[in-house]
Amino acid sequence: MLVVLTALPVWSGEVTGRVFVDANGDGAWQQGEAAVAGALVSDGTSVAAVDADGEYAMQVADGDQVVFVVNPPDTWPTAGFYRNVRVGPARADFPMRTETQSLPFYFVQGTDLHVRDEPLVREYVARYVQTINEMPLPIAFVVHTGDLVVDANGARPEQARALFEAYREMVANVQPPLLNLPGNHEYTAIRVADVPPDAPGWGPALYRELFGPTWYAFTYAGVQFIAMDGNTMEDGKLKWDLSDACIEWLRTYLEHVSLDAPIVMLVHEPFKTMGKGHIVEEALEGRKVLLALSGHGHGIARWQFAGATEIMGGATSYAWHGGGFGPQPIGYHVIRIRDDGFDSAFADWAEKYSLTTNAPSRLNPLTEETSVEAVIFDPANEITSVDIALGVTTTAVNELGEDGLYRTISSTISPTGLVDGFHDMVFTMRGTGEPFEERQSYLVLTGTEEAFAAEAPATLRVRMHKVAAPNTVTVNGTQVATMPLDATEGRVLEVELPAAGLKRLNVVEIVSARQADGAWDDFWVDAVDMMYQGEALSDERRRKYNSTVVRPKDDQPGRATIYIDLTRAHKQ
């Protein structure tokens, strides 16, 4: 077993420098250029404050180091916020500019970009960058919360360097200042057997060379932004958790932060999901945490962390890398920080307006008239009306409300006249230029079946996991298969279904059987679909590869119900 030890720092060098207002913009200090009072400089272990002349001195560990500046309010670095230095001794100066920073302000979170050097990826990333640059809001900065590329883990350092350079090229035109965090995919060559941990660029080293510190802080308008690295190497393997060194730096840094300073935490893997997340919460106890932002899960989720809200953002890369929980927009996240809190909105870089439905739930079938509640990201306030259509029923919304950064719509809709199956609810947004249309699929169960004759047989496919009993599979009430007890993990069960037994809307039920010890089987399936006339059709309410747990309860068998509409080819 390869064991990677975390050695204690060997203090062998000193870094000195100056933090100053670069009045003439040449990047070098001249007599008369003012010191930046309140600036801090760190190597990720120690934190040094500048003196009255803007100078600092800091003992640093042996080897190459990354030194970064933490800007005070109303300042911003003009030549980058970090320096790669070779210690013993070294110098790192940080020229700054002064600027007015006030509340409220806006910034953008992108996450899980997963770029690879392909024409389609470059095209889509360019659209994302254009969307940010053309947004009719004053964006103070953009932060990308990890998984910038795919995938440095299995790449040799020279291959990973090309990936990182491709990412830098793709985002070079982002006009607001751009900050990055590492994700698990940025740890280089950790799955390449013949690249040892002491090789140049291994692990986080190449990221640090090209993008700077893996944990750091900056401020804007008095708000503290603290970026953490949610990855660490243990026993030669990558672990999605905070390192002790990262947590210890946080404690050291917080000694320089006033208790009433508002804080926004940034990380790739959500704090709430990490084993040491509670230690961060303890370090932040008694502080004014506004918000925590993360990524990694490729879908939007919210929970409580450190007395505030943590929001996991959707994947900017949904269109080229996959994942995410469609059809709600997940492409990027806009946040407004106010003096009394924050607002946030998720949007899609591929759409003129981004609509999110809050009701009805797409997981529940529509059986009768129901409320429709939705929010629209429309930062220019262009939309004047929205038509909502389901089948032959259309309702017009001519008055839009507001909720934070969103425009809001509220109405009702009825599935009257529709047959059982999946149907599109169509939102037509009218504003500047041509109307923009958004379609979202809903399962309708009115009890009216469409007269339907299948034109060919179909093949049902179910991928099985942790099967330990002869669990049954039925289609439209008829048992069609029993899961084999010798099924290997992840095996796909395939069942041929004759055309005569198929309907427009087919109901697939997967039911637990008893194990040898008499207990109901507790297992899960995914990738459930039907191959019909060359199309792979699945339940449109969920992602095809989402797991479906079949879990018994109260000594009753577990049961999963999946609906597949054979008329919905090319509509998923």
C-alpha positions as CSV (number, residue, x, y, z in Angstrom):
1,M,0.0,0.0,0.0
2,L,1.3,3.5,-0.9
3,V,1.2,5.7,2.1
4,V,1.4,9.5,1.7
5,L,2.5,11.1,5.0
6,T,1.7,14.7,5.8
7,A,5.0,16.1,7.2
8,L,5.3,19.0,9.5
9,P,6.5,22.2,7.9
10,V,10.3,22.7,7.8
11,W,10.8,26.4,8.2
12,S,13.7,27.2,5.9
13,G,12.9,30.5,4.2
14,E,11.3,33.9,4.5
15,V,9.0,35.7,2.1
16,T,8.9,39.5,2.3
17,G,7.1,42.0,0.2
18,R,4.8,45.0,0.0
19,V,1.1,45.5,-0.6
20,F,0.6,48.9,-2.1
21,V,-1.8,51.1,-4.2
22,D,-0.4,51.0,-7.7
23,A,-1.3,54.6,-8.6
24,N,0.4,54.6,-12.0
25,G,-0.6,51.0,-12.9
26,D,2.9,49.8,-13.8
27,G,2.9,46.9,-11.3
28,A,6.0,48.2,-9.4
29,W,6.1,50.2,-6.2
30,Q,7.4,53.8,-6.4
31,Q,8.1,56.2,-3.6
32,G,4.9,57.9,-2.7
33,E,2.5,55.0,-3.6
34,A,0.4,54.3,-0.5
35,A,0.4,51.2,1.6
36,V,-2.8,49.1,1.7
37,A,-3.7,49.2,5.3
38,G,-5.4,46.0,6.7
39,A,-4.0,43.7,4.0
40,L,-3.1,40.2,5.0
41,V,-0.6,37.8,3.3
42,S,-0.6,34.0,3.8
43,D,1.1,30.9,2.5
44,G,-1.8,28.7,3.5
45,T,-0.3,28.1,6.9
46,S,0.8,31.4,8.4
47,V,-1.0,34.7,8.1
48,A,0.9,38.0,8.2
49,A,-0.4,41.5,8.5
50,V,1.3,44.4,6.7
51,D,2.9,47.2,8.7
52,A,2.3,50.9,8.3
53,D,4.5,50.9,5.2
54,G,2.6,48.0,3.6
55,E,5.5,45.6,4.2
56,Y,5.3,42.1,5.6
57,A,7.7,39.3,6.4
58,M,6.7,35.6,6.8
59,Q,8.5,32.5,7.6
60,V,7.6,29.7,5.2
61,A,8.1,26.0,4.8
62,D,10.7,24.3,2.7
63,G,10.1,23.9,-1.0
64,D,8.0,25.8,-3.6
65,Q,5.2,27.8,-2.0
66,V,2.1,29.8,-3.1
67,V,1.8,33.1,-1.3
68,F,-1.5,35.1,-1.6
69,V,-2.9,38.4,-0.4
70,V,-6.2,39.0,1.3
71,N,-7.4,42.3,0.0
72,P,-9.1,44.8,2.5
73,P,-12.5,46.3,1.5
74,D,-12.5,48.8,-1.4
75,T,-9.3,47.3,-2.9
76,W,-8.6,44.6,-5.5
77,P,-5.4,43.0,-6.8
78,T,-4.3,44.4,-10.2
79,A,-1.8,41.6,-11.0
80,G,-3.3,38.5,-9.5
81,F,-3.8,37.7,-5.8
82,Y,-1.1,35.0,-5.5
83,R,2.6,34.4,-6.3
84,N,4.4,31.1,-6.8
85,V,7.7,31.5,-5.0
86,R,10.9,29.4,-4.4
87,V,11.7,30.1,-0.8
88,G,15.0,30.9,0.8
89,P,14.6,34.0,0.7
90,A,11.9,35.2,-1.7
91,R,10.0,38.4,-2.4
92,A,6.3,38.8,-3.4
93,D,4.8,42.2,-3.9
94,F,1.1,42.8,-4.5
95,P,0.0,45.9,-6.4
96,M,-3.6,46.9,-5.7
97,R,-6.2,49.3,-7.0
98,T,-8.8,51.2,-5.0
99,E,-12.4,50.9,-6.0
100,T,-15.8,51.6,-4.5
101,Q,-17.4,48.4,-3.2
102,S,-20.9,48.7,-1.6
103,L,-23.9,46.7,-0.8
104,P,-25.8,45.2,-2.4
105,F,-23.5,43.6,-4.9
106,Y,-23.8,40.6,-7.4
107,F,-21.5,37.8,-8.2
108,V,-21.8,34.5,-10.2
109,Q,-21.0,31.0,-9.2
110,G,-20.2,28.5,-11.9
111,T,-19.4,24.9,-10.9
112,D,-18.4,21.6,-12.4
113,L,-17.3,22.9,-15.8
114,H,-15.6,19.6,-16.6
115,V,-14.0,21.1,-19.7
116,R,-12.1,18.9,-22.3
117,D,-10.5,20.2,-25.4
118,E,-13.2,19.5,-27.9
119,P,-14.9,21.9,-30.3
120,L,-18.4,21.4,-28.9
121,V,-17.2,22.1,-25.3
122,R,-15.4,25.2,-26.5
123,E,-18.5,26.4,-28.2
124,Y,-20.7,25.9,-25.2
125,V,-18.2,27.4,-22.7
126,A,-18.1,30.5,-25.0
127,R,-21.8,30.8,-24.7
128,Y,-21.6,30.6,-21.0
129,V,-18.9,33.3,-20.9
130,Q,-20.9,35.5,-23.3
131,T,-24.0,35.2,-21.0
132,I,-22.0,36.3,-18.0
133,N,-20.4,39.2,-19.9
134,E,-23.7,40.4,-21.3
135,M,-25.7,40.1,-18.1
136,P,-27.6,43.4,-17.3
137,L,-26.4,43.3,-13.7
138,P,-23.1,44.7,-12.3
139,I,-21.3,41.4,-11.6
140,A,-18.5,42.1,-9.1
141,F,-16.7,38.8,-9.7
142,V,-17.2,35.1,-10.8
143,V,-16.1,32.1,-8.8
144,H,-15.8,28.6,-10.2
145,T,-16.2,26.1,-7.4
146,G,-14.2,23.2,-8.7
147,D,-14.1,20.4,-11.2
148,L,-12.8,22.8,-13.8
149,V,-11.6,19.9,-16.0
150,V,-12.2,16.3,-16.7
151,D,-10.1,14.5,-15.8
152,A,-6.7,15.2,-14.3
153,N,-6.9,12.2,-11.9
154,G,-6.1,9.7,-14.6
155,A,-3.8,12.0,-16.6
156,R,-0.1,12.3,-16.6
157,P,1.2,15.7,-15.5
158,E,1.9,16.8,-19.1
159,Q,-1.6,15.8,-20.2
160,A,-3.2,17.5,-17.2
161,R,-1.3,20.7,-18.0
162,A,-2.8,20.7,-21.5
163,L,-6.3,20.2,-19.9
164,F,-5.7,23.1,-17.5
165,E,-4.4,25.3,-20.2
166,A,-7.5,24.5,-22.3
167,Y,-9.7,25.6,-19.4
168,R,-7.8,28.8,-19.0
169,E,-8.1,29.6,-22.7
170,M,-11.9,28.9,-22.6
171,V,-12.5,31.3,-19.7
172,A,-9.9,33.9,-20.6
173,N,-12.6,36.3,-21.9
174,V,-14.7,36.4,-18.6
175,Q,-14.8,40.1,-18.0
176,P,-15.4,40.2,-14.2
177,P,-12.5,39.0,-12.1
178,L,-12.5,35.2,-12.0
179,L,-11.5,33.1,-9.0
180,N,-11.2,29.3,-9.0
181,L,-11.3,26.5,-6.5
182,P,-10.0,22.9,-6.9
183,G,-12.4,20.0,-7.2
184,N,-11.6,16.4,-7.0
185,H,-10.9,16.3,-10.7
186,E,-8.0,18.8,-10.4
187,Y,-5.8,16.3,-8.4
188,T,-3.3,15.3,-11.1
189,A,-2.1,11.7,-11.9
190,I,-3.4,10.2,-8.6
191,R,-4.7,7.2,-10.6
192,V,-1.6,6.8,-12.8
193,A,0.4,3.9,-11.3
194,D,3.8,4.9,-12.6
195,V,3.6,8.5,-11.5
196,P,4.9,8.7,-7.9
197,P,3.6,11.2,-5.4
198,D,7.0,13.1,-5.5
199,A,6.7,13.6,-9.2
200,P,6.4,17.3,-10.3
201,G,2.8,18.2,-10.7
202,W,1.4,15.2,-8.8
203,G,-1.8,15.7,-6.7
204,P,-2.6,19.4,-6.1
205,A,0.8,20.6,-7.2
206,L,0.0,21.4,-10.8
207,Y,-3.2,23.2,-9.8
208,R,-1.2,25.3,-7.4
209,E,1.3,26.1,-10.1
210,L,-1.3,27.2,-12.6
211,F,-4.2,28.5,-10.4
212,G,-2.6,29.4,-7.1
213,P,-3.6,28.3,-3.5
214,T,-6.1,25.5,-3.0
215,W,-7.5,27.5,0.0
216,Y,-7.5,31.2,0.4
217,A,-9.7,34.3,1.3
218,F,-10.7,37.6,-0.2
219,T,-13.1,40.4,0.6
220,Y,-15.6,42.5,-1.2
221,A,-17.6,45.3,0.3
222,G,-16.6,44.1,3.8
223,V,-17.9,40.5,3.2
224,Q,-15.3,37.8,3.9
225,F,-15.1,35.1,1.2
226,I,-13.3,32.0,2.5
227,A,-12.4,29.3,-0.1
228,M,-11.6,25.8,1.2
229,D,-10.3,22.6,-0.5
230,G,-12.7,19.7,0.1
231,N,-10.1,17.1,-1.0
232,T,-7.2,15.5,0.7
233,M,-4.9,12.5,0.1
234,E,-5.0,9.7,2.6
235,D,-3.1,6.4,2.2
236,G,-2.4,7.3,-1.4
237,K,-6.1,7.8,-2.2
238,L,-8.2,10.9,-2.8
239,K,-10.7,11.5,-0.1
240,W,-13.6,14.0,-0.4
241,D,-12.9,15.8,2.9
242,L,-11.1,18.7,4.4
243,S,-7.4,18.2,5.3
244,D,-6.2,19.1,8.8
245,A,-3.9,21.7,7.3
246,C,-6.8,23.4,5.5
247,I,-8.8,23.5,8.8
248,E,-5.9,24.7,10.8
249,W,-5.3,27.6,8.3
250,L,-9.0,28.5,8.7
251,R,-8.6,28.8,12.4
252,T,-5.5,30.9,12.0
253,Y,-7.1,33.2,9.5
254,L,-10.3,33.7,11.6
255,E,-8.1,35.2,14.3
256,H,-7.7,38.1,12.0
257,V,-11.4,38.5,11.2
258,S,-13.8,40.4,13.4
259,L,-16.7,38.5,14.9
260,D,-19.2,40.7,13.2
261,A,-17.8,40.4,9.7
262,P,-20.2,38.7,7.3
263,I,-18.8,35.4,5.8
264,V,-19.5,33.5,2.7
265,M,-17.9,30.0,2.6
266,L,-16.8,28.4,-0.7
267,V,-15.9,24.8,-1.4
268,H,-16.3,22.1,-4.1
269,E,-17.7,19.1,-2.1
270,P,-20.5,20.3,0.1
271,F,-19.5,21.0,3.7
272,K,-22.6,19.2,4.9
273,T,-21.5,15.9,3.2
274,M,-17.9,15.9,4.5
275,G,-16.7,14.0,7.6
276,K,-14.9,17.1,8.9
277,G,-17.6,19.6,8.0
278,H,-18.7,19.8,11.6
279,I,-15.2,20.9,12.6
280,V,-15.6,23.9,10.2
281,E,-19.0,24.6,11.8
282,E,-17.3,24.6,15.2
283,A,-14.6,27.0,14.0
284,L,-17.3,29.3,12.7
285,E,-19.5,29.2,15.8
286,G,-20.5,32.7,16.9
287,R,-19.7,34.2,13.6
288,K,-21.9,35.9,11.0
289,V,-22.1,33.3,8.3
290,L,-24.3,34.4,5.5
291,L,-24.0,31.6,3.0
292,A,-22.0,28.5,1.9
293,L,-21.7,27.6,-1.8
294,S,-20.6,24.3,-3.2
295,G,-20.9,22.1,-6.2
296,H,-20.0,18.4,-6.9
297,G,-23.5,17.0,-7.0
298,H,-24.5,18.4,-10.4
299,G,-27.9,19.4,-9.0
300,I,-29.4,22.0,-6.8
301,A,-29.8,21.3,-3.1
302,R,-30.1,23.4,0.0
303,W,-29.5,22.6,3.7
304,Q,-28.4,24.3,6.9
305,F,-24.7,24.7,7.7
306,A,-23.0,26.8,10.4
307,G,-26.3,28.5,11.2
308,A,-26.8,29.6,7.6
309,T,-27.8,28.1,4.2
310,E,-25.5,26.0,2.1
311,I,-26.5,25.8,-1.5
312,M,-25.1,23.1,-3.8
313,G,-25.1,24.5,-7.3
314,G,-25.9,22.7,-10.6
315,A,-23.4,21.8,-13.2
316,T,-22.4,24.5,-15.8
317,S,-21.3,21.5,-17.9
318,Y,-24.7,19.8,-18.0
319,A,-24.9,20.1,-21.9
320,W,-21.5,18.5,-22.6
321,H,-20.7,16.4,-19.5
322,G,-24.2,15.3,-18.5
323,G,-25.8,15.0,-15.1
324,G,-28.0,17.4,-13.2
325,F,-31.7,17.3,-12.5
326,G,-33.5,18.7,-15.6
327,P,-35.4,20.4,-16.8
328,Q,-34.9,23.1,-14.1
329,P,-32.0,25.5,-15.0
330,I,-28.7,24.6,-13.4
331,G,-26.1,26.3,-15.7
332,Y,-25.0,29.0,-13.3
333,H,-25.9,30.7,-10.1
334,V,-26.4,34.5,-9.5
335,I,-26.1,35.8,-5.9
336,R,-27.0,39.2,-4.6
337,I,-25.5,40.0,-1.2
338,R,-27.6,42.6,0.8
339,D,-26.9,44.2,4.1
340,D,-29.6,41.9,5.6
341,G,-28.9,38.7,3.8
342,F,-28.8,37.4,0.2
343,D,-30.9,36.5,-2.8
344,S,-30.0,33.9,-5.4
345,A,-31.2,32.6,-8.7
346,F,-30.3,29.7,-11.0
347,A,-30.2,30.2,-14.7
348,D,-29.3,28.5,-17.9
349,W,-26.6,30.0,-20.2
350,A,-28.4,28.3,-23.2
351,E,-31.8,30.1,-22.7
352,K,-33.0,33.7,-23.0
353,Y,-35.1,33.4,-19.9
354,S,-34.7,30.6,-17.3
355,L,-37.8,29.2,-15.7
356,T,-38.1,27.0,-12.6
357,T,-41.4,25.4,-11.6
358,N,-42.0,25.1,-7.9
359,A,-45.5,23.6,-8.4
360,P,-46.8,21.2,-9.4
361,S,-44.1,18.7,-8.5
362,R,-42.9,16.7,-11.6
363,L,-42.8,13.6,-9.5
364,N,-46.5,13.5,-8.8
365,P,-49.0,12.7,-11.6
366,L,-51.6,15.4,-12.6
367,T,-55.1,14.1,-12.0
368,E,-57.1,17.3,-11.7
369,E,-56.9,21.1,-11.8
370,T,-53.7,22.1,-10.0
371,S,-51.8,25.3,-9.0
372,V,-48.9,26.3,-11.1
373,E,-46.1,28.3,-9.4
374,A,-42.9,29.3,-11.2
375,V,-40.1,31.7,-11.1
376,I,-38.2,33.2,-14.0
377,F,-34.7,34.7,-14.1
378,D,-35.3,37.8,-16.1
379,P,-32.6,40.3,-14.9
380,A,-33.6,43.0,-17.4
381,N,-37.3,42.7,-16.4
382,E,-38.3,42.2,-20.1
383,I,-41.2,39.7,-19.7
384,T,-44.6,41.2,-19.8
385,S,-46.8,38.1,-19.9
386,V,-46.7,34.3,-19.8
387,D,-49.1,31.8,-21.4
388,I,-49.3,28.4,-19.7
389,A,-50.7,25.6,-21.9
390,L,-51.4,21.9,-21.1
391,G,-53.2,20.1,-24.0
392,V,-56.1,22.2,-25.1
393,T,-56.1,24.3,-21.9
394,T,-54.3,27.6,-21.9
395,T,-54.2,30.2,-19.1
396,A,-52.6,33.7,-19.4
397,V,-50.6,35.4,-16.7
398,N,-50.4,39.1,-17.3
399,E,-49.2,40.2,-13.9
400,L,-45.8,39.0,-12.7
401,G,-44.6,39.3,-9.1
402,E,-41.0,39.5,-7.7
403,D,-39.2,37.3,-5.3
404,G,-35.5,38.3,-4.8
405,L,-33.8,38.0,-8.2
406,Y,-36.8,36.2,-9.8
407,R,-39.9,37.2,-11.5
408,T,-42.8,35.1,-10.3
409,I,-46.0,33.7,-11.9
410,S,-49.0,32.0,-10.3
411,S,-52.0,30.3,-12.0
412,T,-53.9,27.1,-12.3
413,I,-54.0,24.4,-15.1
414,S,-56.2,21.4,-15.7
415,P,-55.4,18.1,-17.5
416,T,-59.1,17.8,-18.6
417,G,-59.4,16.1,-22.0
418,L,-55.9,14.5,-21.9
419,V,-55.3,10.7,-22.0
420,D,-53.0,8.9,-19.6
421,G,-49.4,9.6,-20.6
422,F,-46.6,12.2,-20.5
423,H,-47.6,15.6,-21.8
424,D,-45.7,18.9,-22.1
425,M,-46.7,21.9,-20.0
426,V,-45.7,24.8,-22.3
427,F,-44.7,28.2,-20.9
428,T,-44.6,31.0,-23.5
429,M,-42.8,34.0,-22.2
430,R,-43.5,37.3,-24.0
431,G,-41.2,40.2,-23.7
432,T,-38.5,41.8,-25.9
433,G,-38.3,40.2,-29.3
434,E,-39.7,36.8,-30.2
435,P,-41.6,34.9,-27.6
436,F,-39.5,32.3,-25.7
437,E,-40.9,28.9,-25.1
438,E,-40.1,26.5,-22.2
439,R,-41.5,22.9,-22.2
440,Q,-41.6,20.7,-19.1
441,S,-42.9,17.1,-19.1
442,Y,-45.6,15.9,-16.7
443,L,-47.3,12.6,-16.1
444,V,-51.0,12.8,-16.6
445,L,-53.3,10.2,-15.0
446,T,-56.9,11.0,-15.7
447,G,-58.1,7.4,-16.1
448,T,-58.6,7.7,-19.8
449,E,-56.5,5.4,-21.9
450,E,-55.6,6.2,-25.5
451,A,-56.6,3.6,-28.1
452,F,-53.1,2.4,-29.0
453,A,-51.6,-0.4,-31.0
454,A,-47.9,-1.0,-30.7
455,E,-46.2,-1.3,-34.0
456,A,-43.4,-3.6,-32.7
457,P,-42.3,-5.5,-29.6
458,A,-40.2,-3.7,-27.0
459,T,-37.3,-4.7,-24.7
460,L,-37.5,-3.8,-21.1
461,R,-34.1,-3.2,-19.5
462,V,-33.5,-3.0,-15.7
463,R,-30.0,-2.6,-14.2
464,M,-30.0,-4.5,-10.8
465,H,-28.0,-3.7,-7.7
466,K,-27.7,-5.7,-4.4
467,V,-30.3,-8.2,-5.4
468,A,-30.7,-11.1,-2.9
469,A,-34.2,-12.5,-3.7
470,P,-36.3,-13.5,-6.7
471,N,-37.9,-10.0,-7.0
472,T,-40.6,-9.7,-9.5
473,V,-41.1,-7.3,-12.5
474,T,-44.6,-6.7,-13.9
475,V,-45.6,-4.6,-16.9
476,N,-49.2,-3.5,-17.1
477,G,-50.2,-5.9,-14.4
478,T,-48.6,-9.0,-15.9
479,Q,-45.5,-10.5,-14.4
480,V,-42.8,-10.6,-17.0
481,A,-39.6,-11.5,-15.1
482,T,-38.1,-12.7,-11.9
483,M,-34.7,-11.4,-10.9
484,P,-32.0,-14.1,-10.9
485,L,-30.4,-14.8,-7.5
486,D,-27.0,-15.2,-9.2
487,A,-27.2,-11.8,-10.9
488,T,-23.8,-10.0,-10.7
489,E,-23.7,-6.5,-9.4
490,G,-24.9,-4.0,-12.0
491,R,-26.2,-6.7,-14.4
492,V,-28.9,-5.6,-16.8
493,L,-32.1,-7.7,-16.9
494,E,-33.6,-7.7,-20.4
495,V,-37.1,-8.9,-21.0
496,E,-38.8,-9.1,-24.4
497,L,-42.3,-7.7,-24.4
498,P,-44.7,-8.6,-27.2
499,A,-46.5,-5.8,-29.0
500,A,-49.9,-7.1,-28.0
501,G,-49.2,-6.4,-24.3
502,L,-48.0,-2.8,-24.8
503,K,-50.0,0.4,-24.2
504,R,-49.2,4.0,-24.8
505,L,-48.4,4.4,-21.1
506,N,-46.8,1.3,-19.7
507,V,-46.7,0.8,-15.9
508,V,-43.6,-1.1,-14.8
509,E,-43.7,-2.4,-11.2
510,I,-40.7,-3.8,-9.4
511,V,-41.6,-5.6,-6.1
512,S,-39.5,-7.2,-3.4
513,A,-39.5,-10.9,-2.7
514,R,-38.5,-12.6,0.5
515,Q,-34.9,-13.7,1.0
516,A,-33.9,-17.1,2.3
517,D,-34.1,-15.8,5.9
518,G,-37.6,-14.6,5.4
519,A,-36.8,-10.9,5.2
520,W,-38.1,-8.8,2.3
521,D,-35.3,-7.9,-0.1
522,D,-33.9,-4.4,0.1
523,F,-32.3,-3.5,-3.2
524,W,-32.1,-0.8,-5.9
525,V,-32.3,-0.5,-9.7
526,D,-31.4,2.2,-12.2
527,A,-31.2,2.6,-16.0
528,V,-34.8,1.3,-16.4
529,D,-36.0,1.8,-20.0
530,M,-37.8,0.3,-22.9
531,M,-36.2,-0.1,-26.3
532,Y,-39.0,0.5,-28.8
533,Q,-38.4,1.1,-32.5
534,G,-34.8,2.1,-32.0
535,E,-35.5,4.5,-29.2
536,A,-34.6,4.1,-25.5
537,L,-37.6,5.4,-23.6
538,S,-37.7,6.0,-19.8
539,D,-39.7,7.6,-17.1
540,E,-39.5,11.3,-17.9
541,R,-40.0,12.4,-14.3
542,R,-36.4,11.4,-13.4
543,R,-33.0,11.0,-14.8
544,K,-32.5,7.6,-16.4
545,Y,-29.5,6.8,-14.2
546,N,-31.0,8.0,-10.9
547,S,-31.2,5.1,-8.5
548,T,-34.6,3.8,-7.5
549,V,-34.6,2.1,-4.1
550,V,-37.0,-0.8,-3.6
551,R,-37.2,-0.8,0.2
552,P,-39.7,-2.8,2.4
553,K,-41.5,-1.1,5.2
554,D,-43.7,-2.4,8.1
555,D,-43.1,-6.0,6.9
556,Q,-44.5,-5.1,3.5
557,P,-42.6,-5.6,0.3
558,G,-40.8,-2.7,-1.3
559,R,-42.4,-1.4,-4.5
560,A,-41.2,0.9,-7.3
561,T,-43.5,2.1,-10.0
562,I,-42.1,3.4,-13.3
563,Y,-44.1,4.9,-16.2
564,I,-42.9,4.7,-19.8
565,D,-44.8,6.4,-22.7
566,L,-44.1,4.8,-26.1
567,T,-45.3,7.9,-28.0
568,R,-42.5,10.2,-26.5
569,A,-39.6,9.3,-28.8
570,H,-37.2,12.2,-29.2
571,K,-38.9,14.2,-26.4
572,Q,-36.8,13.2,-23.4
